[in-house]
């Protein structure tokens, strides 16, 4: 039987750090992964690795680096059965969401993982995360046609994921969707939750429009703040983080400011600040005016998926705002419950 093969794409982050003799942390060369994780020497699948030209702290992640990651995976797509992206945790959910939108008709797993403690530290959670992510990416037991995050025994849909802890090993959660697998003595896959296997060939779209903003509402927010965001130069889209099930102030100045932005061609998207639950336009009077003026309700999407989806759609369909608005409210890769 042909041996399965997995490609590791190393971008940087805490997981790739080792301590030198002075106790300082610095990135290790990925070709030494067998030294850092010697358990991999006995695995039943092949492992190759590639490193971005410049490894980064994930706080410096950008759409252009998402494209670099996608280019590597697209170039090697036919040679490997799965892909593992080693990534810092701070922006991992953004990268997972962006990659999920870029890879249409994905038929192989792309699994992001990282750690809260560097591999070079004795108590690092990175070894188990890497081992499990590689085993899932290589397995013949279940083919996962999705971009996922593996962290602390759980496999999550990438564009449903949110980092919810800066200190605990179980740093990620998908509040509006169950995990796709649980790693215990055996890895228990929940195949009924996977996206369907595509019947069309892979398509990779790599254009993002970063002329977007996030407007987070809070009690006491005033016209100067709202207008400063809505009048940002060349603004194309705004994600408004509202209260509860999509509620916002009903003051005329606020609704008029949104209405003016929409009339200028800015797409306005309504996303709840709550970790769990969904925007339901017109459920309360506090969202009726937004619905009336054309604000797009986005269901139970995460803020990470919302902002990357907006950038992706604006970049993919730059001359069709109506198409972008329609796609924002519909699920593309399982990011919204329909």
Buried (B, 14 or more C-beta within 10 A) or exposed (E): EEEBBBBBBBBBBBBBBBBEEEEEBEBBEBEEBEEBBEEBEEBEBBBEBBBBEEBBBBEEBEBEBBBBBBEBBBEBBEEBBBBBBBBBBBBBBBBBBBBBBBBBEBBBBBBBBBBBBBBBBEEBBBBBBBBBBBBBBBBEEBBBBBBBBBBBBBBBBBBBBBBBEEEEBEBBBBBBBEBBBBBEEEBEBEEEBBBEEEEEEBEBBBBBBBBBBBBBBEEEBEEEBBBEBBEBEEBBBBBBBBBBBBBBBBEEEBBEBBBBBBEEEBBBBBBBBBEEBBBBBBBBEBBBBBBEBEBBBBBBBBBBBBBBBBBBBBBBBEEEBEEBBEBBBEBBBBBBEE
